[in-house]
Amino acid sequence: MTIRKRLLALRPALLSDALGKAGAMDHDMRCWSANCRMAGPAVTLRVHTADILMVGKALSECPKGSVLVIDGQGELNTALWGAITTACARRKGVEGIVIDGAIRDVAQIRHDKLPVFARAAVPNAGGAEYRGEIGAPIQCAGAVVSPGDWIVSDEDGVVVVPKARLEETMTLAERLRKVELKIQRQVQRGKDLAALLRYDELLDSKSATGGLPQMRFLRK
């Protein structure tokens, strides 16, 4: 099974758990298109604030199956992406787009199956005057992304899996998926979730070590 197929079989939530409850981009990274599911290695781009000059250049260099990740520095009042770039990316076979910034042409993009994630939508277009940087480590929506890191997404959001930890993360996430499915089956049979997860034992250990604060109830 290919890396992409293994990752697509895993939810970003499981991958985040496998990364130690980390790796997720900020909660306001929204999917604007008809499909939110993607998995692919990152091609990174850092642009000058509100400038689209390098976006088209980076898109032309994106290989099939990759995810273009753009550090737009969180600028929400200027769009770095639109319907034309979406169509171009889809025709090239790009796996998806992630932008720490804004897009426009939502009416068209919402019907497109190319995953497009961004923080906001706004009509204003960016200028085309300044050079950016392609292929360097960037920060996107609170996550560090290096070229070749794997980007995985669904309706929950976007997770970055560092390429150096890819195999161990997938293996652990696959184990967690089996555990999760086992718990779900037991709950469906009527088992108590707190008992399955041994919450009473955890609470007792916290109380014994002083790690659990006492709850105080106010009386009227």
VEXLOFI-13395 format. One record per residue (C-alpha): residue number from 0; residue in one letter; z, y, x. Coordinates in steps of 0.2 Angstrom, whole numbers, plus 5000, padded with zeros to 4 digits. Layout:
BEGIN
PT    k  r    zz    yy    xx
PT  NUM  a     Z     Y     X
...
REM end
This chain:
BEGIN
PT    k  r    zz    yy    xx
PT    0  m  5000  5000  5000
PT    1  t  4995  5017  5007
PT    2  i  5008  5031  5010
PT    3  r  5002  5041  4995
PT    4  k  5003  5026  4983
PT    5  r  5021  5023  4989
PT    6  l  5026  5041  4987
PT    7  l  5018  5042  4970
PT    8  a  5028  5027  4964
PT    9  l  5043  5037  4969
PT   10  r  5050  5052  4959
PT   11  p  5054  5067  4970
PT   12  a  5072  5066  4963
PT   13  l  5074  5049  4972
PT   14  l  5066  5056  4988
PT   15  s  5078  5070  4988
PT   16  d  5093  5058  4986
PT   17  a  5086  5048  5000
PT   18  l  5086  5064  5011
PT   19  g  5104  5067  5007
PT   20  k  5102  5077  4991
PT   21  a  5090  5089  5001
PT   22  g  5072  5093  5003
PT   23  a  5068  5101  4987
PT   24  m  5060  5118  4985
PT   25  d  5069  5132  4975
PT   26  h  5071  5128  4956
PT   27  d  5059  5142  4951
PT   28  m  5044  5134  4959
PT   29  r  5034  5130  4943
PT   30  c  5019  5119  4940
PT   31  w  5005  5130  4931
PT   32  s  4992  5116  4929
PT   33  a  4989  5101  4918
PT   34  n  4995  5089  4931
PT   35  c  5011  5091  4941
PT   36  r  5011  5074  4951
PT   37  m  5005  5075  4969
PT   38  a  5008  5067  4986
PT   39  g  5000  5073  5002
PT   40  p  5002  5079  5020
PT   41  a  5004  5098  5022
PT   42  v  4992  5110  5028
PT   43  t  5002  5126  5031
PT   44  l  4998  5144  5030
PT   45  r  5008  5160  5032
PT   46  v  5000  5176  5025
PT   47  h  5004  5194  5027
PT   48  t  5013  5201  5012
PT   49  a  5001  5203  4997
PT   50  d  4985  5198  5007
PT   51  i  4973  5184  5003
PT   52  l  4962  5186  5019
PT   53  m  4967  5169  5026
PT   54  v  4969  5159  5010
PT   55  g  4950  5156  5009
PT   56  k  4950  5152  5027
PT   57  a  4964  5139  5026
PT   58  l  4956  5131  5011
PT   59  s  4940  5128  5020
PT   60  e  4949  5119  5033
PT   61  c  4960  5108  5022
PT   62  p  4955  5090  5023
PT   63  k  4953  5079  5008
PT   64  g  4970  5073  5002
PT   65  s  4980  5086  5009
PT   66  v  4992  5099  5001
PT   67  l  4989  5117  5005
PT   68  v  5007  5125  5007
PT   69  i  5007  5144  5007
PT   70  d  5021  5155  5013
PT   71  g  5018  5171  5003
PT   72  q  5035  5177  5007
PT   73  g  5040  5176  4989
PT   74  e  5030  5191  4984
PT   75  l  5029  5190  4965
PT   76  n  5018  5206  4961
PT   77  t  5002  5201  4969
PT   78  a  4992  5185  4966
PT   79  l  4987  5174  4981
PT   80  w  4978  5161  4970
PT   81  g  4967  5160  4955
PT   82  a  4954  5150  4945
PT   83  i  4940  5150  4958
PT   84  t  4951  5144  4972
PT   85  t  4958  5131  4961
PT   86  a  4940  5125  4957
PT   87  c  4935  5125  4975
PT   88  a  4951  5115  4981
PT   89  r  4948  5102  4967
PT   90  r  4930  5100  4973
PT   91  k  4935  5098  4991
PT   92  g  4947  5084  4986
PT   93  v  4963  5094  4990
PT   94  e  4978  5085  4983
PT   95  g  4987  5101  4977
PT   96  i  4993  5119  4981
PT   97  v  5011  5125  4983
PT   98  i  5013  5144  4985
PT   99  d  5029  5154  4988
PT  100  g  5022  5168  4978
PT  101  a  5011  5172  4963
PT  102  i  4995  5166  4955
PT  103  r  4984  5173  4941
PT  104  d  4970  5166  4929
PT  105  v  4983  5155  4921
PT  106  a  4972  5152  4906
PT  107  q  4960  5142  4916
PT  108  i  4972  5134  4928
PT  109  r  4983  5127  4914
PT  110  h  4969  5115  4910
PT  111  d  4965  5110  4927
PT  112  k  4971  5093  4934
PT  113  l  4974  5100  4952
PT  114  p  4993  5102  4954
PT  115  v  4996  5121  4957
PT  116  f  5014  5126  4960
PT  117  a  5020  5144  4962
PT  118  r  5034  5155  4958
PT  119  a  5026  5167  4946
PT  120  a  5010  5173  4938
PT  121  v  5003  5191  4939
PT  122  p  4986  5200  4936
PT  123  n  4986  5210  4952
PT  124  a  4975  5203  4966
PT  125  g  4980  5204  4985
PT  126  g  4970  5213  4998
PT  127  a  4960  5206  5012
PT  128  e  4965  5215  5028
PT  129  y  4977  5205  5039
PT  130  r  4977  5189  5049
PT  131  g  4989  5175  5044
PT  132  e  4993  5159  5053
PT  133  i  4987  5142  5050
PT  134  g  4995  5126  5056
PT  135  a  5012  5133  5060
PT  136  p  5030  5128  5053
PT  137  i  5033  5139  5038
PT  138  q  5047  5142  5025
PT  139  c  5041  5140  5007
PT  140  a  5053  5142  4993
PT  141  g  5068  5138  5003
PT  142  a  5061  5123  5012
PT  143  v  5055  5122  5030
PT  144  v  5037  5114  5030
PT  145  s  5029  5109  5046
PT  146  p  5010  5103  5047
PT  147  g  5009  5085  5042
PT  148  d  5026  5084  5032
PT  149  w  5023  5076  5015
PT  150  i  5024  5086  4999
PT  151  v  5028  5076  4984
PT  152  s  5030  5084  4966
PT  153  d  5032  5080  4948
PT  154  e  5039  5090  4933
PT  155  d  5055  5092  4942
PT  156  g  5048  5102  4956
PT  157  v  5043  5100  4974
PT  158  v  5051  5090  4988
PT  159  v  5046  5090  5007
PT  160  v  5048  5074  5016
PT  161  p  5048  5078  5035
PT  162  k  5035  5067  5044
PT  163  a  5047  5061  5057
PT  164  r  5058  5054  5043
PT  165  l  5044  5048  5031
PT  166  e  5046  5029  5033
PT  167  e  5065  5029  5032
PT  168  t  5065  5040  5017
PT  169  m  5053  5030  5008
PT  170  t  5062  5014  5011
PT  171  l  5079  5021  5006
PT  172  a  5071  5029  4990
PT  173  e  5063  5012  4985
PT  174  r  5081  5004  4987
PT  175  l  5088  5018  4976
PT  176  r  5075  5015  4963
PT  177  k  5080  4997  4962
PT  178  v  5098  5002  4960
PT  179  e  5094  5015  4947
PT  180  l  5084  5002  4937
PT  181  k  5098  4990  4938
PT  182  i  5110  5003  4931
PT  183  q  5098  5008  4917
PT  184  r  5096  4990  4911
PT  185  q  5115  4988  4911
PT  186  v  5118  5004  4901
PT  187  q  5105  4998  4889
PT  188  r  5115  4982  4887
PT  189  g  5131  4993  4882
PT  190  k  5139  4994  4899
PT  191  d  5150  5009  4902
PT  192  l  5143  5021  4915
PT  193  a  5159  5026  4922
PT  194  a  5164  5008  4925
PT  195  l  5147  5004  4933
PT  196  l  5149  5018  4945
PT  197  r  5167  5015  4948
PT  198  y  5173  5032  4944
PT  199  d  5191  5027  4941
PT  200  e  5192  5020  4958
PT  201  l  5184  5036  4965
PT  202  l  5196  5047  4955
PT  203  d  5211  5037  4961
PT  204  s  5206  5038  4979
PT  205  k  5204  5057  4977
PT  206  s  5221  5059  4969
PT  207  a  5229  5048  4982
PT  208  t  5222  5059  4996
PT  209  g  5225  5075  4987
PT  210  g  5206  5078  4986
PT  211  l  5206  5080  4968
PT  212  p  5213  5097  4961
PT  213  q  5224  5095  4946
PT  214  m  5217  5101  4929
PT  215  r  5228  5113  4920
PT  216  f  5226  5116  4902
PT  217  l  5231  5132  4894
PT  218  r  5242  5131  4879
PT  219  k  5241  5144  4865
REM end
